[in-house]
Amino acid sequence: MATKKVTKKAVKATPKKKATKKVSKKAEAIAKVKAFKHKRIAIEPVPHDTLTELVRVTAGPEWASELFGKRYVSLNYAIMAIDTIDAERNIAKGAKYVGKEMVAAGVTPLDTTEIETEEK
């Protein structure tokens, strides 16, 4: 019986890929144009040594004018402030609409200034 000599093939070492940080699409967009928009309000990053995520609200519609120029520690806090202002605006619109509906239905809106309170 003849024995065969076993030979090993040389395996090429593949170069290791460098580990890259996964960045979200939102972060890439902010880095590309140096601004981000949320509900038509522009938010721009502010360069700072210790607060790396510092942002400033720069422009937008009139209803958000009280936020213009304000700085926030991170993008999340800026978005929360914008959402809060927008929610308050929507609530005010709804209250106005309900008042008009009540008048149209013949129910007069409640005026709390004429109500006497009992004091003990």
C-alpha positions as CSV (number, residue, x, y, z in Angstrom):
1,M,0.0,0.0,0.0
2,A,1.3,3.4,-1.0
3,T,1.2,6.2,1.4
4,K,0.6,9.7,0.2
5,K,2.4,12.6,1.6
6,V,0.1,15.2,3.1
7,T,0.9,18.8,2.2
8,K,-0.7,21.8,3.8
9,K,-1.7,24.8,1.8
10,A,-0.5,28.2,3.0
11,V,-3.4,30.4,4.2
12,K,-3.2,34.0,3.3
13,A,-3.7,36.3,6.2
14,T,-6.5,38.8,5.5
15,P,-5.8,42.3,6.8
16,K,-7.9,43.3,9.8
17,K,-10.4,46.1,9.2
18,K,-10.2,49.1,11.5
19,A,-13.1,49.4,13.9
20,T,-15.3,52.3,12.8
21,K,-17.7,54.0,15.0
22,K,-21.3,53.5,13.9
23,V,-22.9,56.9,13.4
24,S,-26.6,57.5,13.0
25,K,-27.9,59.1,9.8
26,K,-29.1,62.1,11.9
27,A,-25.5,62.6,13.3
28,E,-24.1,62.4,9.8
29,A,-26.5,65.0,8.5
30,I,-25.7,67.4,11.3
31,A,-22.0,66.9,10.7
32,K,-22.4,67.5,6.9
33,V,-24.3,70.7,7.0
34,K,-23.6,71.8,10.5
35,A,-27.3,72.2,11.2
36,F,-30.3,70.1,12.0
37,K,-34.0,70.9,11.7
38,H,-36.8,69.8,13.9
39,K,-40.4,71.0,13.1
40,R,-39.0,73.7,10.8
41,I,-36.7,75.0,13.6
42,A,-32.9,75.2,12.8
43,I,-30.6,73.8,15.5
44,E,-26.8,74.3,15.1
45,P,-24.0,72.8,17.1
46,V,-21.9,75.3,19.2
47,P,-18.2,74.6,19.6
48,H,-17.3,74.2,23.2
49,D,-14.4,72.6,25.0
50,T,-16.2,70.7,27.8
51,L,-19.8,70.5,26.4
52,T,-19.2,68.7,23.1
53,E,-22.9,68.3,22.3
54,L,-23.9,71.9,23.0
55,V,-26.5,73.2,20.4
56,R,-28.2,76.5,19.8
57,V,-31.7,77.2,18.3
58,T,-31.1,79.7,15.5
59,A,-34.2,80.1,13.3
60,G,-37.7,79.0,12.7
61,P,-41.3,80.0,12.5
62,E,-42.7,82.9,14.7
63,W,-44.4,80.6,17.2
64,A,-41.0,79.4,18.3
65,S,-39.4,82.8,18.6
66,E,-38.9,82.6,22.3
67,L,-36.4,79.7,21.7
68,F,-34.2,81.6,19.2
69,G,-30.6,82.1,20.6
70,K,-31.1,79.7,23.5
71,R,-28.4,77.1,24.0
72,Y,-29.0,73.5,25.1
73,V,-26.6,70.9,26.5
74,S,-27.6,68.3,23.9
75,L,-29.8,67.9,20.9
76,N,-32.4,65.9,22.9
77,Y,-33.0,68.8,25.3
78,A,-33.4,71.2,22.4
79,I,-36.0,68.9,20.8
80,M,-37.8,68.5,24.1
81,A,-38.1,72.3,24.3
82,I,-39.4,72.6,20.8
83,D,-41.9,69.8,21.3
84,T,-43.1,71.5,24.6
85,I,-43.7,74.8,22.8
86,D,-45.5,73.1,20.0
87,A,-47.7,71.1,22.4
88,E,-48.7,74.2,24.3
89,R,-49.6,75.9,21.0
90,N,-51.8,73.0,20.0
91,I,-53.5,72.9,23.4
92,A,-54.3,76.6,23.1
93,K,-55.8,76.0,19.6
94,G,-57.9,73.2,20.9
95,A,-59.2,75.3,23.9
96,K,-60.2,78.1,21.5
97,Y,-62.0,75.6,19.2
98,V,-63.9,74.0,22.1
99,G,-65.0,77.5,23.3
100,K,-66.4,78.3,19.8
101,E,-68.2,74.9,19.7
102,M,-69.8,75.5,23.1
103,V,-71.1,79.0,21.9
104,A,-72.4,77.5,18.7
105,A,-74.3,74.7,20.7
106,G,-75.9,77.3,22.9
107,V,-73.8,76.6,26.0
108,T,-72.2,79.7,27.4
109,P,-68.6,79.3,28.5
110,L,-68.0,79.2,32.2
111,D,-66.7,82.5,33.6
112,T,-64.9,81.8,36.8
113,T,-64.7,85.5,37.9
114,E,-68.5,85.6,38.8
115,I,-68.4,82.5,41.0
116,E,-68.4,83.2,44.7
117,T,-66.3,80.9,46.9
118,E,-67.2,80.0,50.4
119,E,-64.6,80.8,52.9
120,K,-64.5,79.1,56.3
